[in-house]
Amino acid sequence: MIESGVLDVPTLAFVAICIAAMMGLFLIFTWLQQRNVRALAWWGSAYLIGAASMALWTAPTPLYRLPSDIPAAMMFIACGMIWNGVRLFHGRRVLLLASFAGALVWLIASRLPIFPEGPARIVLGALVIAVYTFAIAFELQRERRRSLYSRTSALMVPCLHAGIFLMPLAMRAFLPEVLGASWLEIFALETMIYAVGTAFIVMLMVKDHYVHVYRTAANTDALTGLLNRRAFLESARDLCVYQGKRDAPVTLMMFDLDHFKSVNDRFGHAVGDEVLQLFAQSARTSMRANDIIGRIGGEEFAAIVPGRLDIAMRIAERIRASFETVGARLGERQIGATVSIGLASACEPIMEIGPLLAHADAALYRAKNDGRNRVFAASEEAPSEHARLIASARNANDSAAVVALRRKTAA
């Protein structure tokens, strides 16, 4: 590979092509094992197209009688496919035309007299790759899950793109005396690093995806998509601790769908499940991004919000009014579903959520006892013995005991 102190460009190019092709085949094979991650197919295909592009670019001219701008166009298509793969990986739709936009711009521009062979065409190619680089960075930045792998991908992928494709081309265009004839050798070496580096990051992203899927499945109520009871209580405790360190208040809300048993009796459990899903959707759209809501059990839900009682009251009223509207009818059925809401706020730092749950439970009982379909806020005084019994039953995860206590008092 070394001759007279100079790296052998054909050998380096051949190694780079083999590495890119092997990485492409590896990603395709991984996709065949995990068909639900379709982005792997896009990324693997992009690697194979990139390998073919390098092969056409470095092969002796007699072997290939294609126009000289075709290999570069293939490289731009590969970049566009990597970008679309990132979009697909994060659940966004594929923009197929955009994958070919860079190649089309290149093919059209390369036939114009203002873009002859030389620095102008190199700069154009660098700009096309820069657009895809920033597009990839933007898609990664849009991802809401801020895990370590996501942050690593958002930082490393654009840096790899810029370092591998932009810097050597720019130096070739503006500082030819620095690189001289060896710029192709550097480009081949960097391509090998890029192929290995991006494949490693792709596998980290896939692993991160599956960790997120499994964690979500363990913490999510299957029917409503909200947090389940355990996950909600854990998240609520974490929020209480966080707000306590900042001497900031939290407010807890308890929800109970009114006359839900009669909905099941009149229309069947399938319709009852639809009503529960409808409430979950209505509540999600009425709450802020940093509010936490979960299904405690049956027709009972709970939410905890960072903020004072007056702020939570506005949120609760928005949820109540929204669900009263959307729950009036379900298809052709006149349902008339409503919700009662009890609130309790803690202005002092708290480390345990149990007392706050008891206060909110007392307020919820009062809201139902006063006629349902209303919001009631607990006073600062201690909850009644009835509310304590309900809170104890809930902490024991005994939904039947909670219902029995409420019906006994309502009677």
C-alpha positions in Angstrom: 0.0 0.0 0.0 3.0 2.3 0.4 5.2 3.2 -2.5 8.0 5.8 -2.3 6.4 7.2 0.8 3.1 7.7 -0.9 0.0 5.7 -0.2 -1.3 3.5 -3.0 -4.6 5.1 -4.1 -6.1 2.2 -6.0 -5.4 -0.2 -3.0 -7.0 2.3 -0.5 -9.9 2.9 -2.8 -10.5 -0.9 -3.1 -10.4 -1.3 0.7 -12.8 1.6 1.1 -15.2 0.1 -1.4 -15.1 -3.3 0.2 -15.7 -1.8 3.7 -18.7 0.3 2.5 -20.1 -2.7 0.6 -19.7 -5.0 3.6 -21.4 -2.5 5.9 -24.2 -2.2 3.4 -24.7 -5.9 3.3 -24.5 -6.1 7.1 -27.3 -3.5 7.5 -29.4 -5.2 4.9 -28.9 -8.6 6.7 -29.8 -6.9 10.0 -33.0 -5.5 8.4 -33.9 -9.0 7.2 -33.8 -10.1 10.8 -35.7 -7.0 12.0 -38.2 -6.2 9.3 -40.0 -3.6 11.4 -37.0 -1.3 11.3 -37.3 -0.4 7.7 -34.7 2.4 8.0 -32.0 -0.3 8.1 -32.9 -1.2 4.5 -32.5 2.4 3.4 -29.2 2.8 5.2 -27.9 -0.5 3.8 -28.9 0.4 0.3 -27.3 3.8 0.7 -24.0 2.1 1.6 -24.2 -0.2 -1.4 -24.9 2.7 -3.7 -22.0 4.6 -2.2 -19.7 1.6 -2.7 -20.8 1.4 -6.3 -20.2 5.1 -6.7 -16.6 4.8 -5.5 -16.1 1.8 -7.7 -17.2 3.8 -10.8 -15.2 6.8 -9.7 -11.9 5.0 -9.2 -12.1 2.3 -11.9 -10.0 2.6 -15.1 -11.9 4.5 -17.8 -12.0 1.7 -20.4 -14.0 -0.5 -18.0 -16.8 2.0 -17.6 -18.0 4.3 -20.3 -20.4 6.4 -18.2 -20.3 10.2 -18.0 -18.0 11.4 -15.2 -20.8 13.1 -13.3 -22.7 9.8 -12.7 -20.6 8.5 -9.8 -21.0 11.8 -7.9 -24.8 11.7 -8.6 -24.9 8.2 -7.1 -23.1 9.5 -4.0 -25.7 12.3 -3.5 -28.5 9.7 -3.9 -26.8 7.7 -1.1 -26.7 10.8 1.1 -30.4 11.4 0.4 -31.3 7.8 1.3 -29.4 8.1 4.6 -31.4 11.3 5.4 -34.7 9.5 4.5 -33.6 6.6 6.6 -33.3 8.8 9.6 -36.8 10.2 8.9 -38.3 6.8 8.6 -36.5 5.6 11.8 -38.2 8.4 13.8 -41.6 7.6 12.4 -41.8 10.3 9.7 -42.8 9.8 6.1 -40.3 9.2 3.4 -39.7 12.1 1.0 -38.7 10.1 -2.0 -38.2 13.0 -4.4 -35.8 14.7 -2.0 -33.5 11.6 -2.1 -32.9 12.3 -5.8 -33.0 16.2 -5.6 -29.3 16.5 -5.0 -28.4 14.2 -7.8 -30.8 16.0 -10.2 -29.3 19.4 -9.3 -25.8 18.0 -9.9 -26.6 16.4 -13.2 -28.3 19.6 -14.5 -25.6 21.9 -13.2 -22.7 19.8 -14.5 -24.0 20.3 -18.1 -24.0 24.0 -17.8 -21.0 26.0 -19.1 -20.7 27.9 -15.7 -19.8 24.6 -14.0 -16.8 23.2 -15.8 -14.5 20.5 -14.3 -12.6 22.0 -11.5 -13.1 24.0 -8.3 -16.6 25.3 -9.2 -18.0 21.8 -9.5 -16.3 20.6 -6.3 -17.8 23.5 -4.4 -21.3 22.6 -5.8 -20.8 19.0 -4.7 -19.8 20.1 -1.2 -22.9 22.4 -1.0 -25.2 19.5 -2.0 -23.7 17.2 0.7 -23.8 20.1 3.2 -27.6 20.4 2.6 -28.1 16.7 3.3 -25.8 17.0 6.3 -27.8 19.7 7.9 -31.1 17.9 7.0 -29.8 14.8 8.8 -28.8 16.9 11.8 -32.2 18.6 11.9 -34.1 15.3 11.8 -31.9 14.0 14.7 -32.4 17.2 16.7 -36.2 16.9 16.2 -36.2 13.6 18.0 -37.8 14.2 21.5 -36.2 11.3 23.3 -32.9 12.7 24.5 -31.1 9.5 25.5 -27.4 9.2 25.3 -27.5 7.4 21.9 -29.8 10.1 20.4 -27.5 12.9 21.6 -24.4 11.0 20.3 -26.1 10.5 16.9 -27.2 14.1 16.7 -23.6 15.2 17.3 -21.5 12.6 15.5 -23.4 12.0 12.2 -23.2 15.6 11.0 -19.6 15.9 12.2 -18.7 12.7 10.2 -20.5 14.0 7.1 -18.7 17.4 7.3 -15.3 15.9 8.1 -15.3 13.2 5.5 -17.0 15.0 2.6 -16.7 18.7 3.0 -13.2 19.3 4.3 -11.1 17.4 1.8 -13.2 18.8 -1.1 -12.9 22.3 0.2 -9.1 21.9 0.7 -8.8 20.5 -2.8 -10.6 23.5 -4.2 -9.0 26.3 -2.2 -5.7 24.9 -0.9 -4.4 22.6 -3.7 -0.8 23.2 -2.7 -1.5 21.7 0.8 -2.9 18.4 -0.4 -1.4 18.1 -3.8 -2.0 14.8 -5.5 -2.5 13.0 -2.2 -6.0 14.3 -1.6 -7.6 11.2 -3.1 -5.6 9.1 -0.6 -6.9 11.1 2.3 -10.4 10.9 0.9 -10.2 7.1 0.7 -8.9 6.8 4.2 -11.6 9.1 5.6 -14.3 7.1 3.6 -13.2 4.0 5.5 -13.5 5.8 8.8 -16.9 7.2 7.8 -18.3 3.8 6.8 -17.3 2.1 10.1 -18.3 5.1 12.2 -21.7 5.7 10.8 -22.5 2.0 10.9 -21.6 1.9 14.5 -23.8 4.9 15.2 -26.7 3.3 13.3 -26.5 0.2 15.4 -26.5 2.4 18.6 -29.6 4.1 17.3 -31.3 0.8 16.6 -30.4 -0.5 20.1 -31.7 2.8 21.6 -34.9 2.3 19.7 -35.5 -1.2 21.1 -34.7 -0.1 24.6 -37.3 2.7 24.2 -39.9 0.3 22.8 -39.4 -2.2 25.7 -39.4 0.5 28.3 -42.6 2.1 26.8 -44.3 -1.3 26.7 -43.5 -1.9 30.4 -44.7 1.5 31.5 -47.7 2.0 29.3 -51.4 1.1 29.8 -52.2 -1.1 26.7 -55.7 0.3 26.3 -55.2 4.0 26.6 -51.5 4.5 25.8 -51.1 6.5 29.1 -48.7 5.6 31.8 -49.8 2.6 33.9 -50.3 2.9 37.7 -46.7 1.9 38.6 -45.1 4.1 36.1 -47.3 7.1 37.0 -46.5 6.8 40.7 -42.8 6.6 39.9 -43.0 9.6 37.6 -45.1 11.6 40.1 -42.5 10.9 42.9 -39.7 12.0 40.6 -41.6 15.2 39.8 -42.3 15.9 43.5 -38.6 15.5 44.3 -37.6 17.7 41.4 -40.1 20.5 42.3 -39.2 20.2 46.0 -35.5 20.9 45.3 -36.6 24.1 43.5 -39.2 25.0 46.2 -41.8 24.9 43.5 -45.4 23.6 44.0 -47.0 20.6 42.4 -50.7 19.8 42.0 -52.2 16.3 41.7 -55.5 15.6 39.9 -57.7 12.6 40.2 -60.2 11.7 37.5 -63.2 9.3 37.6 -65.5 8.8 34.7 -69.1 9.4 35.8 -71.6 6.5 35.7 -69.1 4.4 33.7 -70.7 1.2 34.9 -73.9 2.2 33.2 -72.0 2.8 30.0 -70.7 -0.7 30.0 -74.2 -2.1 30.9 -76.0 -0.2 28.2 -73.6 -0.4 25.3 -71.1 -3.2 26.2 -67.5 -3.3 27.3 -66.2 -2.6 23.8 -67.9 0.8 23.8 -66.7 1.3 27.4 -63.1 0.8 26.2 -63.7 3.3 23.4 -64.9 5.9 26.0 -61.7 5.3 28.1 -59.6 5.8 25.0 -61.5 8.9 24.1 -60.9 10.4 27.6 -57.2 9.6 27.4 -56.9 11.3 24.0 -58.9 14.3 25.2 -56.9 14.7 28.4 -53.6 14.4 26.5 -54.5 17.2 24.1 -55.7 19.4 26.9 -52.5 19.1 29.0 -49.1 20.6 28.6 -46.0 18.7 27.4 -44.4 18.5 30.9 -47.6 17.3 32.7 -47.8 13.7 33.7 -51.0 11.6 33.3 -51.7 7.9 33.9 -54.4 5.3 34.3 -54.7 4.2 37.9 -57.2 1.4 37.2 -60.6 0.9 35.7 -62.2 4.3 34.9 -59.8 6.1 37.3 -57.0 8.3 36.0 -54.5 10.6 37.7 -52.3 13.5 36.6 -49.7 15.6 38.3 -48.6 19.0 37.0 -45.8 21.3 38.0 -47.5 24.5 39.1 -49.9 26.2 41.5 -53.5 25.1 42.2 -54.9 27.9 40.1 -53.0 26.8 37.0 -54.0 23.2 37.6 -57.7 24.3 38.0 -57.6 25.8 34.5 -56.1 22.6 33.1 -58.7 20.5 34.9 -61.6 22.6 33.7 -60.2 22.4 30.1 -60.1 18.6 30.4 -63.6 18.4 31.9 -65.2 20.7 29.2 -63.3 18.9 26.4 -64.4 15.4 27.5 -68.0 16.6 28.0 -68.0 17.7 24.4 -66.3 14.7 22.7 -68.0 12.2 25.1 -71.6 13.3 24.2 -71.8 11.0 21.3 -69.8 8.0 20.1 -70.7 7.3 16.5 -74.4 7.0 16.4 -74.7 6.4 20.1 -75.8 9.0 22.6 -73.3 8.3 25.4 -73.2 11.5 27.5 -69.9 10.6 29.2 -68.5 13.1 31.7 -65.7 13.2 34.2 -65.4 14.4 37.8 -62.0 15.8 38.9 -60.5 16.3 42.3 -57.4 18.4 42.9 -54.9 18.8 45.7 -51.8 21.0 45.7 -48.6 20.9 47.7 -46.8 24.2 48.1 -44.2 22.8 50.5 -41.5 20.3 49.3 -42.8 16.7 49.6 -40.9 13.5 49.2 -44.0 11.1 49.4 -47.0 11.2 47.1 -49.4 9.3 49.5 -50.7 12.3 51.4 -51.3 14.3 48.2 -53.2 11.3 46.7 -55.4 11.3 49.9 -56.2 15.0 49.5 -57.0 14.6 45.8 -59.1 11.6 46.5 -61.1 13.6 49.1 -61.6 16.3 46.5 -62.7 13.8 43.9 -65.2 12.3 46.3 -66.6 15.8 47.0 -66.9 16.5 43.2 -68.9 13.3 42.7 -71.0 13.8 45.8 -71.9 17.4 44.6 -73.4 16.2 41.3 -70.5 14.9 39.1 -69.1 16.5 36.0 -67.3 19.2 38.0 -63.9 20.1 39.3 -63.3 20.4 43.1 -60.1 21.5 44.8 -59.1 20.1 48.3 -58.6 22.4 51.1 -55.3 22.6 53.0 -56.7 20.8 56.0 -56.2 17.1 56.4 -58.3 14.7 54.4 -61.3 13.0 56.0 -61.3 9.5 57.4 -63.3 8.4 54.3 -60.6 9.8 52.0 -57.9 8.0 54.0 -59.7 4.7 53.6 -59.9 5.2 49.9 -56.3 6.2 49.6 -55.3 3.1 51.7 -57.3 0.9 49.4 -55.7 2.4 46.3 -52.2 2.1 47.7 -53.0 -1.6 48.2 -54.1 -1.7 44.5 -57.6 -2.8 45.6 -59.9 -1.2 43.0 -62.9 -3.1 44.2 -62.4 -1.7 47.7 -62.2 1.9 46.4 -65.5 1.5 44.4 -67.2 -0.1 47.4 -66.2 2.7 49.7 -67.5 5.4 47.3 -70.8 3.6 46.7 -71.3 3.1 50.4 -70.9 6.8 51.1 -72.9 7.9 48.1 -75.8 5.7 49.3 
